[in-house]
Amino acid sequence: MPLGQRPGDKSDSRFCGVETEFDDDVAQVLAFNVSGGFDFMVLPLMDPTYRPSLVTSGSGAVLPCAGSDLVLSPSQWSSHVVGKISSWIDLDSEDEVLRMDSEIALKQEIAWASHLSLQACLLPSPKSASCANYARCVNQILQSLNNMQLWLRIPLDKNDDDDAMNGNSDHSSDGDVDSWEWWNSFRLLCEHHSQLSIALDVWSTLPSPNSLGRWFGEPVRAAILHTSAFLTNARGFPCLSKRHQKLIDGLFNHSMQIVVCGKPAHNISADSLESVPTDYSNNHVDGIARHPLRSYLDYVAYLYQRMDPLPEQERFELGYRDFLQSPLQPLMDNLEAQTYETFERDTMKYSQYQRAVAKALIDRVPDDQASNVTTVLMVVGAGRGPLVRASLQAAEETGRKLKVYAVEKNPNAVVTLHSLVKLEGWENQVTVISSDMRCWDAPAKADILVSELLGSFGDNELSPECLDGAQRFLKEDGISIPSSYTSFIQPVTASKLYNDVKSHKDLVHFETAYVVKLHSVARLAPSQPVFTFTHPNHSAEINNQRYKKLRFEIPRDTGSAMVHGFAGYFDATLYNDVHLGIEPTTATPNMFSWFAIFFPLRKPVCVKPGPPLEVHFWRCCGSTKVWYEWSVTSPSTTDIHNSNGRSYWVGL
């Protein structure tokens, strides 16, 4: 029974599981847990007392499995059971017998789970950060595994500093070891395999928000929520602290599933059940004994159901989340009708442009000259006309007279522009020019030059080169909209994006910048500005090459983290105080024309508390192309990516 119906959310986070003990009668265990409201169970596959070394050699003994494959249907095994690998397994033990038993049992249990077509298996947590042999065996299994996911159990532990501050030390790992280090060591040894993911053990204490934030960029599939993590509310029911609630909300938003684990720690009477508010619990027994963990499930469902519905824009963007797309090349390629239509639906963008044009017209033409002066406005890169419409609406709004030149190089879009002029009756106001703005000889100088040539990184669709070429027909005191724009980058943990790039198994994809709707990422430090361009550019010698060195300070309480690449954004000044952009702290709300850009690293960089992350970015210009190069030089040094634009470039 899913946790609830949240409009727009069709992710796995709607389903809640329960961790169970070993039981031969799997069918009965499943029936009990499903009738108790849980969607799936994390079930031990083998009798915990089984040890391969205790089986007589050559006896042909049958494995002590939790029921044969016939006790459930294939669809039941696949949709309702996550296999739990025996927790006694220790492949890095100094006891050779235990180590050999562990290796044999691990392979046997994974083979059985694969035979059952389970979607996932829960691996026991490494006993320490030194887990090379465990990782080696898992990596061997991953090389020939079917589509099954392996969830490595990792405790979400607090560090000593946090415990000292809070005066407690509930469930903690060895000394001040950061459990993220366990995960990182393990996944490095397993070569970042895409079928290796994480199940986080959530206890009553939590690390700092920055430390928690790291995990949202890692491949976390589930959070195992222990009953000991729950508090007790005034009615005697389980509840969670505000920090735990915020964590659970974050898990839901990132399609991570909750698994309830442990013995019930709250004794709830039948009388208490009758007084539970309807928005808190779905309690009903229907003649079956109430599940002992049902009140914990009800609280998880309550947290899910109280979340705000996904906004319409986010529902529209769901299919684009963490999906790598090649950036547009509008100079080299003519855009298709579908692309134009998507951009034209972004009403917020054109509203901002209309505001900018209106302010420019008011500043350009005083009120007492509004009826006599005609402003010449040129839309360069007019597409199918949304900026033409926005400019004419700004003129009507301000009572200014306007003459518009709509310059567009795409002959297909020009057809639409001519139709639009006739349809709207703009013949006396709008002249359509079918030409590249860099080649056109304008019949008159423009008062205002308007363009929407910005890419996700600001200058990555060659706005500087285009506007530098077009400014020759802008009056000396003319206005460019936009007047300036700045690119920004920030380091991110983005395990999914890294694995998607890595799956291509070549250099080219690691040296390409991608447009992507970032979702499963951890932003490790605030973004910093990279390159700025201003228009019109009155420099004696125009040079659009750039170089910037940046130093990012990762907050110390984050702990260690993996940098898989850099997220890029832009912020533009259209005119005076009218801004447009996607940089997270200043992003224009309700705008979807641009997603972020992602610059991957061929070899991810592990950053530890203390030393800064030093990054170098170059914007390089040739006679026929523009490209970016990037590199990290601290705390470790990477290759210079995309040297000489060998893999990724934008054609002039």
C-alpha positions as CSV (number, residue, x, y, z in Angstrom):
1,M,0.0,0.0,0.0
2,P,1.8,3.2,-1.1
3,L,2.3,5.9,1.5
4,G,-0.1,8.2,-0.3
5,Q,-1.0,10.0,-3.5
6,R,1.2,13.1,-4.0
7,P,0.3,14.8,-7.3
8,G,3.1,14.4,-9.8
9,D,5.2,12.0,-7.7
10,K,5.5,8.6,-9.3
11,S,8.8,7.7,-7.8
12,D,9.9,4.7,-5.6
13,S,9.8,6.9,-2.5
14,R,6.0,6.2,-2.3
15,F,6.7,2.7,-1.2
16,C,7.9,1.8,2.4
17,G,9.5,-1.5,3.4
18,V,10.3,-3.3,6.6
19,E,13.3,-5.3,7.7
20,T,12.4,-8.8,8.9
21,E,14.1,-11.8,10.6
22,F,14.9,-15.1,8.9
23,D,11.8,-17.3,8.5
24,D,11.3,-20.5,6.5
25,D,7.7,-19.6,5.8
26,V,8.3,-16.7,3.4
27,A,4.7,-16.6,2.1
28,Q,3.3,-16.1,5.6
29,V,5.9,-13.4,6.5
30,L,5.0,-11.6,3.2
31,A,1.3,-11.8,3.8
32,F,1.6,-10.5,7.4
33,N,3.8,-7.5,6.4
34,V,1.7,-6.6,3.3
35,S,-1.5,-6.8,5.3
36,G,0.2,-4.6,7.9
37,G,0.6,-1.9,5.2
38,F,4.2,-2.4,4.1
39,D,5.0,-2.6,0.4
40,F,8.1,-4.8,0.5
41,M,10.3,-6.5,3.0
42,V,14.1,-6.8,3.4
43,L,14.4,-10.5,4.1
44,P,17.4,-12.6,5.1
45,L,17.9,-15.2,2.3
46,M,19.9,-17.8,4.4
47,D,19.6,-19.3,7.9
48,P,21.9,-17.1,10.0
49,T,23.4,-20.2,11.6
50,Y,24.7,-21.5,8.3
51,R,28.4,-21.7,7.7
52,P,29.9,-23.3,4.6
53,S,32.8,-24.8,6.6
54,L,30.4,-26.8,8.8
55,V,29.0,-28.6,5.7
56,T,30.7,-31.9,5.1
57,S,32.6,-31.7,1.8
58,G,30.9,-33.5,-1.0
59,S,27.7,-34.1,1.0
60,G,25.6,-32.3,-1.6
61,A,23.8,-30.6,1.3
62,V,20.9,-28.2,0.2
63,L,21.4,-24.5,1.1
64,P,19.3,-23.5,4.1
65,C,17.3,-20.9,2.1
66,A,14.3,-19.0,3.3
67,G,11.9,-21.1,1.3
68,S,12.2,-22.4,-2.2
69,D,11.6,-20.2,-5.3
70,L,8.1,-21.7,-5.6
71,V,6.7,-20.3,-2.3
72,L,6.2,-16.9,-4.0
73,S,5.4,-16.1,-7.6
74,P,8.2,-14.5,-9.7
75,S,6.4,-11.1,-9.6
76,Q,6.1,-11.4,-5.8
77,W,9.8,-12.1,-5.4
78,S,10.7,-9.2,-7.7
79,S,8.3,-6.6,-6.4
80,H,8.0,-7.4,-2.6
81,V,11.4,-8.8,-1.5
82,V,14.8,-7.2,-1.1
83,G,17.3,-9.9,-0.2
84,K,19.3,-9.3,2.9
85,I,22.8,-10.8,2.8
86,S,23.9,-12.4,6.1
87,S,25.2,-9.8,8.5
88,W,27.9,-12.2,10.0
89,I,29.8,-12.1,6.7
90,D,33.3,-10.5,7.2
91,L,35.5,-10.8,4.2
92,D,38.3,-8.8,5.8
93,S,38.5,-10.9,9.0
94,E,41.9,-12.0,10.1
95,D,40.3,-15.4,10.9
96,E,40.9,-17.3,7.7
97,V,38.0,-19.7,8.2
98,L,35.5,-16.9,8.7
99,R,37.0,-15.1,5.7
100,M,36.6,-18.1,3.5
101,D,33.1,-18.9,4.8
102,S,32.2,-15.3,4.1
103,E,33.4,-15.3,0.5
104,I,31.6,-18.6,-0.2
105,A,28.3,-17.5,1.5
106,L,28.3,-14.1,-0.2
107,K,28.5,-15.6,-3.6
108,Q,25.9,-18.3,-2.8
109,E,23.4,-15.7,-1.5
110,I,23.9,-13.3,-4.4
111,A,23.5,-16.3,-6.8
112,W,20.3,-17.3,-5.1
113,A,18.9,-13.7,-5.1
114,S,19.8,-13.5,-8.8
115,H,18.0,-16.8,-9.4
116,L,14.9,-15.3,-7.7
117,S,15.1,-12.2,-10.0
118,L,15.2,-9.9,-7.0
119,Q,15.6,-6.2,-7.8
120,A,18.0,-5.5,-5.0
121,C,20.1,-7.1,-2.3
122,L,21.2,-5.4,1.0
123,L,24.9,-6.0,1.7
124,P,26.1,-5.8,5.3
125,S,28.1,-2.8,6.3
126,P,31.9,-2.9,6.1
127,K,33.4,-3.7,9.5
128,S,35.8,-0.8,9.0
129,A,37.3,1.5,6.3
130,S,39.7,-1.3,5.5
131,C,37.5,-3.4,3.3
132,A,39.6,-4.2,0.3
133,N,38.8,-8.0,0.2
134,Y,35.1,-7.4,0.7
135,A,35.1,-4.8,-2.1
136,R,37.1,-7.2,-4.4
137,C,34.6,-10.0,-4.0
138,V,31.7,-7.6,-4.6
139,N,33.4,-6.2,-7.6
140,Q,33.9,-9.7,-9.0
141,I,30.2,-10.4,-8.6
142,L,29.2,-7.0,-10.2
143,Q,31.1,-7.9,-13.4
144,S,28.6,-10.7,-14.2
145,L,25.5,-9.6,-12.3
146,N,22.2,-9.2,-14.0
147,N,20.2,-6.0,-13.5
148,M,20.0,-6.5,-9.7
149,Q,21.2,-3.6,-7.5
150,L,23.5,-4.2,-4.5
151,W,22.7,-1.8,-1.6
152,L,25.7,-1.4,0.7
153,R,24.6,-0.7,4.2
154,I,26.3,2.4,5.6
155,P,25.6,3.9,9.0
156,L,24.7,7.6,9.0
157,D,26.9,8.4,11.9
158,K,27.6,11.6,13.8
159,N,31.2,12.6,14.3
160,D,32.8,13.3,17.7
161,D,32.6,17.0,17.4
162,D,28.8,16.8,16.9
163,D,28.4,14.4,19.8
164,A,30.5,16.6,22.1
165,M,28.3,19.6,21.2
166,N,25.1,17.8,21.9
167,G,26.3,15.9,25.0
168,N,25.5,12.5,23.7
169,S,27.1,9.7,21.7
170,D,24.3,7.4,20.6
171,H,25.3,4.9,17.9
172,S,28.6,6.0,16.5
173,S,31.3,4.4,14.4
174,D,34.9,3.6,15.3
175,G,36.4,6.7,16.9
176,D,36.0,9.8,14.7
177,V,35.9,7.8,11.4
178,D,33.5,9.3,8.9
179,S,31.3,6.5,7.5
180,W,31.3,8.3,4.2
181,E,35.0,7.3,4.0
182,W,33.8,3.6,4.2
183,W,31.5,4.1,1.3
184,N,34.1,6.0,-0.7
185,S,36.8,3.5,-0.2
186,F,34.4,0.7,-1.2
187,R,33.1,2.3,-4.4
188,L,36.6,3.3,-5.5
189,L,37.6,-0.3,-5.2
190,C,34.5,-1.3,-7.2
191,E,35.3,1.2,-9.9
192,H,32.3,3.4,-9.4
193,H,30.0,0.5,-10.6
194,S,26.6,1.8,-11.4
195,Q,24.8,-1.2,-9.8
196,L,26.4,-0.5,-6.4
197,S,24.4,1.9,-4.3
198,I,23.7,2.8,-0.7
199,A,21.2,2.0,2.1
200,L,21.8,4.5,4.9
201,D,21.2,3.4,8.5
202,V,19.4,6.3,10.3
203,W,19.6,6.4,14.0
204,S,18.6,8.8,16.7
205,T,21.5,11.2,16.2
206,L,22.4,12.9,12.9
207,P,25.5,14.7,11.6
208,S,25.5,18.3,10.6
209,P,23.3,19.5,7.7
210,N,26.4,20.0,5.5
211,S,27.5,16.4,6.2
212,L,24.0,15.1,5.5
213,G,23.9,17.1,2.2
214,R,26.7,15.0,0.7
215,W,24.5,11.9,0.5
216,F,22.0,13.5,-1.9
217,G,24.7,13.4,-4.6
218,E,25.5,9.8,-3.9
219,P,23.5,6.8,-5.2
220,V,21.4,6.3,-2.1
221,R,18.5,4.0,-2.8
222,A,17.0,3.5,0.7
223,A,17.2,4.8,4.3
224,I,16.8,2.2,7.0
225,L,15.0,4.1,9.8
226,H,15.5,2.4,13.2
227,T,12.7,2.5,15.7
228,S,15.2,3.9,18.2
229,A,15.4,7.1,16.1
230,F,11.7,7.9,17.0
231,L,10.7,10.2,19.9
232,T,7.3,10.0,21.6
233,N,4.6,12.7,21.2
234,A,2.1,13.8,23.8
235,R,-0.4,11.0,22.8
236,G,2.3,8.4,23.2
237,F,2.8,7.8,19.5
238,P,6.1,7.7,17.7
239,C,7.3,10.9,16.0
240,L,10.6,12.3,14.7
241,S,12.7,15.3,15.6
242,K,12.5,18.4,13.3
243,R,16.0,17.4,11.8
244,H,14.9,13.9,11.1
245,Q,11.7,15.2,9.5
246,K,13.7,17.4,7.2
247,L,16.0,14.5,6.3
248,I,13.0,12.3,5.5
249,D,11.5,15.0,3.3
250,G,14.8,15.2,1.4
251,L,14.9,11.5,1.0
252,F,11.3,11.5,-0.4
253,N,12.2,14.3,-2.8
254,H,15.2,12.3,-4.1
255,S,13.1,9.1,-4.8
256,M,14.7,7.2,-1.9
257,Q,12.7,4.6,-0.1
258,I,12.2,4.2,3.7
259,V,12.7,0.8,5.4
260,V,11.5,0.6,9.0
261,C,13.7,-1.5,11.2
262,G,13.9,-2.7,14.8
263,K,11.6,-3.7,17.6
264,P,8.6,-1.5,18.6
265,A,9.6,0.9,21.3
266,H,6.1,2.4,21.8
267,N,3.3,0.5,23.6
268,I,0.1,1.8,22.1
269,S,-3.2,0.7,23.5
270,A,-6.4,0.1,21.6
271,D,-8.0,3.1,23.3
272,S,-5.2,5.3,22.0
273,L,-5.8,4.1,18.5
274,E,-9.4,5.3,18.5
275,S,-8.2,8.9,19.3
276,V,-5.6,9.2,16.5
277,P,-6.3,12.1,14.1
278,T,-7.3,10.9,10.7
279,D,-4.5,12.8,9.0
280,Y,-2.0,11.0,11.2
281,S,-3.0,7.4,10.8
282,N,-4.8,4.9,8.7
283,N,-5.3,2.5,11.5
284,H,-7.6,-0.4,10.8
285,V,-7.2,-4.0,11.7
286,D,-9.8,-5.8,9.5
287,G,-9.7,-8.9,11.6
288,I,-5.9,-9.3,11.3
289,A,-3.5,-8.7,14.2
290,R,-2.1,-5.2,14.0
291,H,1.5,-5.1,12.7
292,P,3.8,-4.2,15.7
293,L,5.5,-1.5,13.5
294,R,2.3,-0.1,12.0
295,S,2.4,3.1,14.1
296,Y,5.9,3.8,12.7
297,L,4.7,3.2,9.1
298,D,1.7,5.5,9.8
299,Y,4.0,8.3,10.9
300,V,6.2,7.9,7.8
301,A,3.0,8.0,5.7
302,Y,1.9,11.1,7.5
303,L,5.3,12.8,6.7
304,Y,4.8,11.9,3.0
305,Q,1.2,13.0,2.7
306,R,1.8,16.4,4.3
307,M,4.5,17.3,1.7
308,D,3.5,20.0,-0.7
309,P,2.4,18.8,-4.2
310,L,5.1,19.1,-6.9
311,P,4.7,22.5,-8.6
312,E,3.6,22.5,-12.2
313,Q,7.0,23.5,-13.4
314,E,8.7,20.6,-11.5
315,R,6.2,18.2,-12.9
316,F,7.1,19.4,-16.4
317,E,10.8,19.0,-15.6
318,L,10.6,15.5,-14.0
319,G,11.6,13.7,-17.2
320,Y,14.7,15.9,-17.5
321,R,16.0,15.3,-14.0
322,D,19.7,14.2,-14.2
323,F,19.4,13.6,-17.9
324,L,22.5,14.7,-19.9
325,Q,21.8,16.8,-23.0
326,S,24.3,18.3,-25.4
327,P,24.0,22.1,-25.4
328,L,22.4,23.8,-28.4
329,Q,24.6,25.1,-31.2
330,P,22.2,27.8,-32.6
331,L,24.9,29.3,-34.9
332,M,25.8,26.0,-36.5
333,D,22.3,24.4,-36.4
334,N,18.9,25.7,-37.1
335,L,16.5,25.1,-34.2
336,E,13.4,23.0,-34.7
337,A,9.8,24.1,-34.2
338,Q,9.5,21.9,-31.0
339,T,12.6,23.7,-29.5
340,Y,11.1,27.1,-30.3
341,E,7.8,26.1,-28.8
342,T,9.4,24.9,-25.5
343,F,11.2,28.2,-25.1
344,E,8.2,30.3,-26.0
345,R,6.2,28.8,-23.2
346,D,8.5,30.4,-20.7
347,T,6.3,33.4,-19.9
348,M,8.6,34.6,-17.0
349,K,11.6,35.1,-19.3
350,Y,9.6,37.3,-21.8
351,S,8.0,39.2,-19.0
352,Q,11.5,40.2,-17.8
353,Y,12.5,41.2,-21.3
354,Q,9.3,43.3,-21.6
355,R,10.1,45.0,-18.3
356,A,13.7,45.7,-19.5
357,V,12.6,47.1,-22.9
358,A,9.9,49.3,-21.2
359,K,12.5,50.8,-18.8
360,A,14.9,51.4,-21.7
361,L,12.2,53.1,-23.8
362,I,11.2,55.4,-20.9
363,D,14.9,56.3,-20.3
364,R,15.5,56.8,-24.0
365,V,12.4,58.9,-24.8
366,P,11.1,61.5,-22.3
367,D,7.4,61.7,-21.8
368,D,7.1,65.0,-23.7
369,Q,8.6,63.5,-26.8
370,A,6.8,60.1,-26.7
371,S,4.4,61.0,-29.6
372,N,7.1,62.5,-31.8
373,V,10.2,60.2,-31.5
374,T,10.3,56.7,-33.0
375,T,12.8,54.4,-31.4
376,V,14.6,51.9,-33.6
377,L,14.8,48.5,-32.0
378,M,16.5,45.5,-33.5
379,V,15.8,41.9,-32.3
380,V,18.9,39.9,-33.3
381,G,18.1,36.2,-33.3
382,A,14.4,36.8,-33.5
383,G,13.4,33.1,-33.7
384,R,9.6,32.9,-34.1
385,G,9.0,36.3,-32.7
386,P,8.5,36.2,-28.8
387,L,11.0,39.1,-28.3
388,V,9.3,41.1,-31.1
389,R,6.0,40.6,-29.3
390,A,7.5,41.5,-25.9
391,S,9.1,44.7,-27.3
392,L,5.9,45.9,-29.0
393,Q,3.9,45.2,-25.8
394,A,6.5,47.3,-23.9
395,A,6.0,50.1,-26.4
396,E,2.3,50.0,-26.0
397,E,2.6,49.9,-22.2
398,T,4.8,53.0,-22.2
399,G,3.2,54.9,-25.0
400,R,6.3,55.0,-27.1
401,K,6.6,54.7,-30.9
402,L,8.7,51.8,-32.1
403,K,10.2,50.5,-35.3
404,V,11.4,46.9,-35.1
405,Y,13.8,45.0,-37.2
406,A,13.5,41.2,-36.6
407,V,16.8,39.7,-37.7
408,E,16.9,35.8,-38.0
409,K,19.2,33.5,-39.9
410,N,17.0,30.4,-39.7
411,P,15.0,30.4,-43.0
412,N,12.3,28.2,-41.4
413,A,11.7,30.6,-38.5
414,V,11.6,33.5,-41.0
415,V,8.6,31.9,-42.6
416,T,6.8,32.0,-39.2
417,L,7.9,35.6,-38.6
418,H,6.4,36.8,-41.9
419,S,3.1,34.9,-41.1
420,L,3.1,36.5,-37.6
421,V,3.6,40.0,-39.0
422,K,0.5,39.5,-41.2
423,L,-1.5,37.8,-38.5
424,E,-0.9,40.5,-35.9
425,G,-1.1,43.4,-38.4
426,W,2.5,44.6,-37.6
427,E,3.3,45.5,-41.2
428,N,3.9,49.2,-40.4
429,Q,6.0,48.4,-37.3
430,V,8.1,45.3,-38.0
431,T,10.5,44.5,-40.8
432,V,11.7,40.9,-41.0
433,I,15.3,40.4,-42.1
434,S,16.5,36.9,-43.2
435,S,20.2,37.1,-42.4
436,D,23.0,36.3,-40.0
437,M,23.3,39.4,-37.7
438,R,27.1,39.3,-38.2
439,C,26.7,39.8,-42.0
440,W,23.7,42.1,-42.3
441,D,24.1,45.7,-43.4
442,A,21.5,47.7,-41.4
443,P,19.7,50.6,-43.2
444,A,19.8,52.6,-40.0
445,K,21.4,52.6,-36.6
446,A,19.5,51.0,-33.7
447,D,18.6,52.7,-30.4
448,I,18.1,49.4,-28.7
449,L,19.5,46.0,-29.5
450,V,17.6,43.0,-28.0
451,S,18.8,39.4,-28.0
452,E,18.2,36.1,-26.3
453,L,21.5,34.4,-27.2
454,L,22.4,33.3,-23.7
455,G,23.2,29.7,-22.9
456,S,23.2,27.9,-19.5
457,F,26.8,29.2,-18.9
458,G,26.0,32.6,-20.2
459,D,28.4,32.9,-23.1
460,N,28.4,29.2,-24.2
461,E,26.1,29.9,-27.2
462,L,28.5,32.6,-28.4
463,S,26.5,35.6,-27.3
464,P,29.7,37.7,-27.1
465,E,30.8,36.9,-30.6
466,C,27.3,37.5,-32.0
467,L,26.7,40.8,-30.2
468,D,30.2,42.1,-30.9
469,G,29.5,41.5,-34.6
470,A,26.0,43.2,-34.4
471,Q,27.0,46.2,-32.3
472,R,28.3,48.0,-35.5
473,F,24.7,48.9,-36.2
474,L,24.0,50.1,-32.6
475,K,24.2,53.9,-32.0
476,E,27.1,55.2,-30.0
477,D,24.8,55.8,-27.0
478,G,22.6,52.8,-27.8
479,I,21.3,50.2,-25.3
480,S,22.0,46.5,-25.4
481,I,19.6,44.1,-23.8
482,P,21.2,42.2,-22.1
483,S,23.8,44.7,-21.0
484,S,26.0,42.1,-19.2
485,Y,26.1,38.5,-18.0
486,T,28.4,36.5,-15.8
487,S,28.9,32.7,-15.6
488,F,29.3,30.9,-12.3
489,I,30.5,27.4,-11.2
490,Q,30.3,25.3,-8.1
491,P,31.7,21.9,-7.2
492,V,29.2,19.1,-7.0
493,T,28.9,15.5,-6.0
494,A,26.9,13.9,-8.8
495,S,27.4,10.2,-8.8
496,K,24.6,9.4,-11.3
497,L,25.9,12.0,-13.8
498,Y,29.4,10.7,-13.5
499,N,28.3,7.1,-14.1
500,D,26.2,8.2,-17.1
501,V,29.2,9.9,-18.7
502,K,31.5,7.0,-17.7
503,S,29.2,4.5,-19.4
504,H,30.3,5.8,-22.8
505,K,33.8,4.5,-22.1
506,D,35.6,7.2,-24.0
507,L,37.4,10.5,-23.6
508,V,35.1,12.6,-25.6
509,H,32.1,12.4,-23.2
510,F,34.3,13.3,-20.2
511,E,35.4,16.4,-22.0
512,T,32.0,17.6,-23.0
513,A,29.8,20.1,-21.1
514,Y,26.2,19.0,-20.7
515,V,22.9,20.8,-20.1
516,V,21.1,19.0,-17.3
517,K,18.3,19.5,-14.8
518,L,20.3,18.9,-11.7
519,H,18.5,16.9,-9.0
520,S,20.5,14.1,-7.4
521,V,23.5,16.3,-6.7
522,A,25.2,17.7,-3.6
523,R,26.3,21.3,-3.9
524,L,29.5,21.4,-1.9
525,A,30.2,25.1,-1.8
526,P,28.6,28.4,-2.9
527,S,29.0,29.2,-6.6
528,Q,31.6,31.7,-7.7
529,P,31.7,34.0,-10.7
530,V,33.9,33.0,-13.7
531,F,33.6,35.1,-16.8
532,T,31.8,38.4,-17.4
533,F,30.9,40.0,-20.7
534,T,29.4,43.5,-21.2
535,H,27.6,45.0,-24.2
536,P,28.1,47.1,-26.1
537,N,31.8,46.4,-25.9
538,H,33.7,49.6,-26.5
539,S,37.2,48.1,-26.0
540,A,39.7,49.2,-28.6
541,E,40.6,45.6,-29.2
542,I,37.9,43.0,-28.5
543,N,39.1,39.8,-27.0
544,N,36.7,37.2,-25.7
545,Q,39.3,34.7,-24.4
546,R,39.1,34.4,-20.6
547,Y,41.0,32.6,-17.8
548,K,39.9,32.3,-14.1
549,K,41.4,30.5,-11.1
550,L,39.0,29.9,-8.3
551,R,39.4,28.5,-4.7
552,F,36.4,26.8,-3.1
553,E,36.3,26.4,0.7
554,I,34.3,23.3,1.6
555,P,32.7,23.8,5.0
556,R,34.7,21.8,7.6
557,D,31.5,20.1,9.0
558,T,30.8,18.6,5.6
559,G,33.5,16.0,6.1
560,S,35.1,14.4,3.1
561,A,33.3,14.5,-0.2
562,M,33.8,13.5,-3.8
563,V,33.8,16.2,-6.6
564,H,32.5,14.6,-9.8
565,G,32.4,17.8,-11.7
566,F,31.2,21.4,-11.7
567,A,27.7,22.8,-12.1
568,G,27.6,26.0,-14.2
569,Y,25.0,28.8,-14.2
570,F,24.6,32.4,-15.4
571,D,23.2,35.7,-14.2
572,A,22.4,38.4,-16.7
573,T,21.5,42.1,-16.3
574,L,19.0,42.8,-19.0
575,Y,18.8,46.6,-18.2
576,N,19.5,48.5,-15.0
577,D,17.8,46.5,-12.2
578,V,16.1,43.9,-14.4
579,H,17.9,40.6,-14.0
580,L,17.5,37.1,-15.5
581,G,19.4,34.0,-14.5
582,I,19.7,30.5,-13.0
583,E,22.5,31.0,-10.4
584,P,20.8,29.3,-7.4
585,T,21.0,32.2,-4.9
586,T,19.6,34.8,-7.4
587,A,17.6,32.6,-9.8
588,T,14.6,34.0,-11.6
589,P,11.6,32.1,-10.2
590,N,9.3,30.0,-12.4
591,M,11.6,30.1,-15.4
592,F,12.5,26.9,-17.3
593,S,14.3,28.0,-20.5
594,W,17.7,27.1,-19.1
595,F,18.9,24.2,-17.0
596,A,22.4,24.2,-15.5
597,I,25.5,23.1,-17.4
598,F,27.7,20.3,-16.1
599,F,31.5,20.0,-16.6
600,P,32.5,16.5,-15.6
601,L,35.9,15.3,-14.3
602,R,37.5,12.3,-15.8
603,K,38.8,11.3,-12.4
604,P,36.7,12.5,-9.5
605,V,38.6,14.5,-6.8
606,C,38.2,13.6,-3.1
607,V,38.2,16.7,-0.9
608,K,38.8,16.5,2.8
609,P,38.1,19.2,5.5
610,G,40.7,21.9,5.4
611,P,42.6,22.3,2.1
612,P,40.7,24.3,-0.5
613,L,39.6,23.0,-3.9
614,E,41.5,25.0,-6.6
615,V,40.0,25.1,-10.1
616,H,41.1,26.6,-13.4
617,F,38.7,27.5,-16.2
618,W,39.6,28.8,-19.7
619,R,37.5,30.2,-22.5
620,C,39.5,29.7,-25.7
621,C,38.8,31.2,-29.1
622,G,39.9,30.1,-32.5
623,S,39.1,31.2,-36.1
624,T,36.2,28.7,-36.4
625,K,35.3,27.6,-32.9
626,V,35.1,28.5,-29.2
627,W,35.7,26.0,-26.4
628,Y,36.3,25.6,-22.7
629,E,39.2,23.9,-20.9
630,W,39.1,23.0,-17.2
631,S,41.3,21.4,-14.5
632,V,41.7,21.0,-10.8
633,T,45.1,21.6,-9.2
634,S,44.4,21.1,-5.5
635,P,44.0,19.0,-3.3
636,S,45.1,16.8,-6.2
637,T,45.9,17.5,-9.9
638,T,43.7,16.4,-12.8
639,D,44.4,16.4,-16.5
640,I,43.5,19.6,-18.4
641,H,40.1,18.6,-19.9
642,N,39.3,19.3,-23.6
643,S,42.7,20.6,-24.6
644,N,42.5,22.6,-27.8
645,G,38.8,21.8,-28.0
646,R,39.5,18.2,-29.1
647,S,36.2,16.9,-27.7
648,Y,33.8,19.7,-27.3
649,W,33.5,23.1,-29.0
650,V,31.0,25.6,-30.3
651,G,31.2,26.5,-34.0
652,L,31.4,30.1,-35.1
